[in-house]
Amino acid sequence: EKEEAEEEVAEQEEAEAGGASEEPLVTSERFVFFAPHGSRDADAHAMYADEQTMLPHLRPMFGMSRDAASARRAAQRQSLAARSPSQCLLDIVCRASGAFVG
Protein backbone atom coordinates (compact mmCIF):
# COMPACT_ATOMS: atom_id res chain seq x y z
CA GLU A 1 0.00 0.00 0.00
CA LYS A 2 2.82 2.43 0.90
CA GLU A 3 4.70 1.46 -2.26
CA GLU A 4 1.57 2.07 -4.33
CA ALA A 5 1.12 5.53 -2.78
CA GLU A 6 4.76 6.43 -3.50
CA GLU A 7 4.33 5.30 -7.10
CA GLU A 8 1.20 7.43 -7.43
CA VAL A 9 3.05 10.50 -6.09
CA ALA A 10 5.91 9.90 -8.56
CA GLU A 11 3.44 9.63 -11.45
CA GLN A 12 1.75 12.88 -10.37
CA GLU A 13 5.11 14.69 -10.18
CA GLU A 14 6.03 13.43 -13.65
CA ALA A 15 2.69 14.58 -15.03
CA GLU A 16 3.17 18.03 -13.49
CA ALA A 17 6.62 18.18 -15.08
CA GLY A 18 5.10 17.36 -18.44
CA GLY A 19 6.80 13.98 -18.51
CA ALA A 20 10.18 15.66 -19.01
CA SER A 21 13.09 13.62 -17.78
CA GLU A 22 15.57 14.95 -15.28
CA GLU A 23 18.35 13.19 -17.15
CA PRO A 24 20.79 15.64 -18.78
CA LEU A 25 20.54 15.81 -22.56
CA VAL A 26 23.92 17.53 -22.95
CA THR A 27 26.71 18.44 -20.55
CA SER A 28 29.66 20.79 -20.70
CA GLU A 29 32.41 21.71 -18.31
CA ARG A 30 30.31 24.48 -16.74
CA PHE A 31 26.69 23.63 -17.53
CA VAL A 32 24.17 20.81 -17.66
CA PHE A 33 21.38 21.02 -20.25
CA PHE A 34 17.98 19.46 -19.53
CA ALA A 35 14.64 19.23 -21.26
CA PRO A 36 12.36 21.96 -19.87
CA HIS A 37 11.09 20.59 -16.56
CA GLY A 38 8.13 21.80 -14.53
CA SER A 39 10.32 22.17 -11.45
CA ARG A 40 12.12 25.05 -13.21
CA ASP A 41 9.05 26.86 -14.60
CA ALA A 42 9.16 29.50 -11.84
CA ASP A 43 12.85 30.14 -12.59
CA ALA A 44 12.08 30.55 -16.30
CA HIS A 45 9.24 32.95 -15.51
CA ALA A 46 11.56 35.02 -13.30
CA MET A 47 14.07 35.16 -16.17
CA TYR A 48 11.34 36.37 -18.57
CA ALA A 49 10.54 39.15 -16.08
CA ASP A 50 14.18 40.30 -15.76
CA GLU A 51 14.65 43.46 -17.82
CA GLN A 52 18.46 43.24 -17.97
CA THR A 53 18.33 39.67 -19.27
CA MET A 54 15.51 40.04 -21.77
CA LEU A 55 15.85 43.53 -23.27
CA PRO A 56 16.30 44.69 -25.91
CA HIS A 57 16.69 41.43 -27.85
CA LEU A 58 13.92 39.26 -26.38
CA ARG A 59 11.17 41.87 -26.03
CA PRO A 60 8.28 39.51 -27.02
CA MET A 61 8.93 37.33 -23.96
CA PHE A 62 9.72 40.14 -21.51
CA GLY A 63 7.03 40.47 -18.86
CA MET A 64 5.24 37.30 -19.96
CA SER A 65 2.52 36.30 -17.50
CA ARG A 66 3.03 33.25 -15.30
CA ASP A 67 0.27 31.41 -17.19
CA ALA A 68 1.75 32.28 -20.59
CA ALA A 69 5.23 31.19 -19.47
CA SER A 70 3.84 27.89 -18.14
CA ALA A 71 1.95 27.29 -21.39
CA ARG A 72 5.07 28.05 -23.44
CA ARG A 73 7.16 25.60 -21.43
CA ALA A 74 4.44 22.94 -21.56
CA ALA A 75 4.48 23.23 -25.36
CA GLN A 76 8.28 22.87 -25.33
CA ARG A 77 7.98 19.73 -23.20
CA GLN A 78 5.35 18.24 -25.51
CA SER A 79 7.45 18.98 -28.58
CA LEU A 80 10.50 17.28 -27.11
CA ALA A 81 8.45 14.33 -25.84
CA ALA A 82 7.02 13.82 -29.33
CA ARG A 83 10.57 13.76 -30.67
CA SER A 84 9.55 16.34 -33.25
CA PRO A 85 10.83 19.61 -31.88
CA SER A 86 10.50 22.60 -34.17
CA GLN A 87 13.11 24.27 -32.02
CA CYS A 88 15.51 23.13 -29.33
CA LEU A 89 14.94 24.95 -26.05
CA LEU A 90 16.66 23.52 -23.01
CA ASP A 91 17.00 24.40 -19.34
CA ILE A 92 20.59 25.36 -18.53
CA VAL A 93 21.83 24.65 -15.01
CA CYS A 94 25.20 25.68 -13.61
CA ARG A 95 27.21 22.64 -12.48
CA ALA A 96 28.96 24.48 -9.66
CA SER A 97 25.93 26.08 -8.01
CA GLY A 98 23.00 24.03 -9.33
CA ALA A 99 21.30 27.32 -10.25
CA PHE A 100 19.03 27.73 -13.27
CA VAL A 101 20.80 30.13 -15.63
CA GLY A 102 18.70 29.97 -18.78
QUIVEN-V740084 format. One record per run of one state. SS is the DSSP state (h for helix, s for strand, l for the rest). FROM is the first residue (numbers start at 1). LEN is the number of residues. Records with the same first field share a line. If there is no record, write none. Layout:
SS: FROM-LEN ; FROM-LEN
This chain:
l: 1-1 ; 17-9 ; 28-3 ; 36-2 ; 49-2 ; 55-4 ; 62-4 ; 82-8 ; 95-5 ; 101-2
h: 2-15 ; 38-11 ; 51-4 ; 59-3 ; 66-16
s: 26-2 ; 31-5 ; 90-5 ; 100-1
